[in-house]
Amino acid sequence: MTNKRELDKLRRRFGEFERVSFEFRSISPHFGAWVQKLTKRRGEIILVVPRGKGRVLLHTKPHYPDSVFRLPTGGIHPRETALDAAQREGFEEIGFKPKKLELLGVLDNVFWLPDQKLVYPSFVFQTEKYTGEPSPTDPDEEISGFRDADMLELETMAILMTSLPAAWKDWGRFRAAPHTWLVNRQRT
């Protein structure tokens, strides 16, 4: 659950930001177990890293299904602010220390498990344009590749993630949601 005090502090710093909820129902037991581990963290950040010409940075990991690239994300530590997490994750996942961050929105991911409802916030931050070569600094990240994507490619990636096979179906829907939200935000 998002902390009202933190949200108020973010509003004072960044101004108003979009707040959206995504609901995930009919979750498989395997994904439900993963969600329960995930939600032990207080939330995550999603980084939108502009690369120029309307493109943003995506990454992949060796255990992802073939051809799946997504926006970089990272967990928020218990006593860490979302803003501090965004700066830390930029360095750990990309090797980039953003000087400027803009809060685009907070996405409340609502997971309906058979016996409980879990809410997991994603704080979406955009950095300044980064043209350097991405290079993770945290060896535990297991990032195996990067690519730049324009909004059409980002939308195509979201469609790919929502159509992944059964073992990845729920994860794909969860990870596609911020891609679709970002594409729709850019259109308005």
N, C-alpha and C positions, 0 to 999 in steps of 0.2 A: 504494500500500500504506500502511496506517496505521502510524504510528510508535508502538511499544510505550511509549516514554517519555512521549509526549503522552497516550496513553490512560490511563496510570497517573496522570499529573498531573490529568487530567479526573476520574478516579475519586476522587482525594483531595478535589477541590473540590466535585464534585456527587454523590458516592456512586455506587452501581452504576447502570448504565444498560443498556438493551437493546441487543443486538448481533445483527443479522440479515443474511443474505446473500440477494441476488436474482441469479439467473443469467439471462443473455440469450444465447440460442443462435440459430442460423439467421439471422444478421444480414446485412442487405443490404450490398453493397459501399459504397454511398453512406453509410449509417449507420456502417459500419465505419471509413470515413475520418474521419467526424466524431468518433467515439469516440477514435481515435488522437490527434486534436488536443485533445479534452477531457481525456484522461488525461495530457497533458503537465503539467497542473496536478496538485498533490498531493492534491486533493480539493475538495469543495465543502461549503457549509453550506446547510441548508434552514431557513427561518424559519417557525415557527408563531406567528402573531400573533393572540392572542385579541381579539375585537371585542365581547364581551358576548353573553349569551343563547346560549351554545354555538356561536358563530360564529367563524370565522377568516378572515383576509385572503387573498385570491387576487389575482393580477395576470395581465395578458395583454400581448402585444406585437403590433405590426402584421403581422409575418410569420407568426404562428401561424395555424393553421386557424380558421375561424369558430367562435365560441362556446367556444373553449378558454381556460380560466383555470386557473392552477396556483399552488401555493405558491411564494413567492419563494425564489430560490436565488442563490448567488454563489460564485465560485471563491476558493480560499485561496491567497494569494500564497506564494512559496517560503519566506520566513523568517517568515511570519505564523502565529500559533497559530489554531486553529479558533475559539476564543473571541473573539480580536481580529477575525477575519474576520466573525463573526456581528454584532458591534457595528458594524463598518464598513459591512457590507451593509445593515443596518437603516437606517442614515442614507442611504446612496446610493440604495437602491431605494424607500424609503418616506418619507424625511425624518424619521425617528424614531430617537432615541438611547436604546435600551433601557437601563434602570437595572438590571434584573434579567433574568438568563437562566438557564434550566434545560436541561440536556442530557437530551433524551428518549431518544436512541439514536444508534447509529452503524450505518448501512446500507452494507454492502459490496456494491457493484454489480460483478458478475463478468461480463465480456464475453468470449465465446468467438469469436474471429476465426479465419479459416481457418488461420493459422500461429502464433497466439499467444493467450494468456489475459491479459487486462488486468483489474485490480481497481481500482476507483475508489470511495473512501469518501465518503459523504454524512453529515455531522454534523448531526443534527436538534436545533435549539435552539428552545425556547419562550420568548417574551418575556412581560413583564407585559401586561395588557390595554392596548390602545391605541385610544382613541376619536377621535383627531385625524383630519384629512383627509390621506390619503397624498399625498405630493408628492415624486417622485424628485429628488435633488440632483445626480445624475450624468447629464449629457445623453447619454452613450453607452449608457445602459440601454435606451432606446427603449421604455419602458413606455407603453402606450397606454390602459390602463384598470385599474381595481380593482373588486372586488366582495367582499362578505362571503358566506360559505357556512357552513351548518350541516353536521353530519356526513352527513346524507342527501344534501345537495347535493355534498359533497366526494366521496362514493362515486359519485354519478351522473357527476361530472366524470371520475373514474377510468375508469368504464365507457366514457364518450365517448372518452377518450384511447386506450384499448385497442382501440377499433373504428375508428380513423382510417384513411383510405385508404392504399394501399401506400407512397406516398412518405413518409408520416408514421408508418407502423405501428410501426417499431422505436423511434422517438423517443417515441411515445405510450405504449408499454409501459414504457419506462424512466421517464418522468415520472409515470406513473400509480402505479407501485409505492409510493412514499412516501405517496401519498394513501390507498391501500388499507391500508397498514400503520398509518397514523394512525387511520383509522376503526376498524380491528380493535382497536387499543390502547385506544381510548375505550370500546369495548364491554366490555372485561374489567375 
